[in-house]
Structure formats: C-alpha cells, structure tokens
Amino acid sequence: MARPLRADARRNYDAIVQAAVEEVGSRGATASLEDIAKRAGVGSATLHRHFPTRNLLLQAVFADGIAALAARASDLAQKRDAGSALRTWLSELAAYSASTRGLADTLDLSAGIDADPDMHTCEILLLGAATTLRDAAASAGAIRRDVGAYDLLSLVNAISLEARNHTDPDAFATRLLDLAFDGISR
C-alpha cells in the first residue's frame, strides 16, 4: 500500500497532471513530457518519479473522464432498457475518446491490464462498465451474444481514431457507432 504524499509532493503531482491535461488537450497524447514538466514547473526527474511511464501519466489525465463514464454506465443501466443503455454509453465513450485527442491511442486493451494491483486503471473501469452493459444487452436480446466487451471497446477505439481527424469528431464518431451498432443488434 502506497504512503500518502507529502504536501510538496502532492502539489507537484497535481501540477504535473494539470499541465499534462493542458498539453494533451492542445497537442494530443504524444505531447512532450519535457513540455509538461516545464509547464508544471518541475524537473524531468520529478515528473518521472511520479509517472515512470507515459501511459501512467496519460491514465491520470484521463482518469476523471473515465470515472465519469463508468458512473454514467451504471446510471444508464438502471434507467434505460439494456440495448438503449449500451448504445448511449458507447456513443458517449466514442465522443469522449475522439475529443480527448489520444485516449484511443493510449488505452491499448489488447496489451492487458497494468500489473500493479493497486492501480485502478482506465482500462479496468472501461472494461467493467462495458461488460455490465454488454451482458445486460445480450441477455435482453438487444445485441448478438457473440459480441464481447473487448469487441465493443475495440470498435469504439477504432471509431475514435478515425473520428479525431474530422472537423466535428463527436458527430462523426456517433454516426459511425450508429452504423456499427445496427450491425451488432438483433
């Protein structure tokens, strides 16, 4: 179990994450780590002490949005029919992923989940939300049973990668997802 950060270390951590949010927002997930450190007012070694890999930093950048999407999945599961809940959530995930400029690149679900068991990663949250909604939709007969949660997340990633190059990524992602969802629906 990790010890709580000292106040100065916590300030540095928060400054790095905020700087990364800004840099990723303007430059995408390939934003320079050196530029992030400068914007945060810390040295490169401080950045790497908090975030040994780019992926861990990007997970911190995307963590709040992904947590909100996971909570939204739970809310949708309780308030909508299963097929509609899944479709709405996938559309929201695709729009978020396309507009965050790099989430789809960052979350390589085929590479597996982080080895650190204490780390609640974006992948874990997304997979849990997708599995819950997928299982309910399959049980309700809203989608084909052979469509898995990884299939759905991979589909959204592919759509998001394409959508980010369009002038209105949210609308384009939603359109492609609607076309794909029609193909997996019963």
C-alpha positions, 0 to 999 in steps of 0.5 A: 500500500502506497504512503500518502504524499507529502504536501510538496509532493502532492502539489507537484503531482497535481501540477504535473497532471494539470499541465499534462491535461493542458498539453494533451488537450492542445497537442494530443497524447504524444505531447512532450513530457519535457513540455509538461514538466516545464509547464508544471514547473518541475524537473524531468526527474520529478515528473518521472518519479511520479509517472515512470511511464507515459501511459501512467501519466496519460491514465491520470489525465484521463482518469476523471473522464473515465470515472465519469463514464463508468458512473454514467454506465451504471446510471444508464443501466438502471434507467434505460432498457439494456440495448438503449443503455449500451448504445448511449454509453458507447456513443458517449465513450466514442465522443469522449475518446475522439475529443480527448485527442489520444485516449484511443491511442493510449488505452491499448486493451489488447496489451492487458491490464497494468500489473500493479494491483493497486492501480485502478486503471482506465482500462479496468473501469472501461472494461467493467462498465462495458461488460455490465452493459454488454451482458445486460444487452445480450441477455435482453436480446438487444445485441448478438451474444457473440459480441464481447466487451473487448469487441465493443471497446475495440470498435469504439477505439477504432471509431475514435481514431478515425473520428479525431481527424474530422472537423466535428469528431463527436458527430462523426464518431456517433454516426459511425457507432450508429452504423456499427451498432445496427450491425451488432443488434438483433 
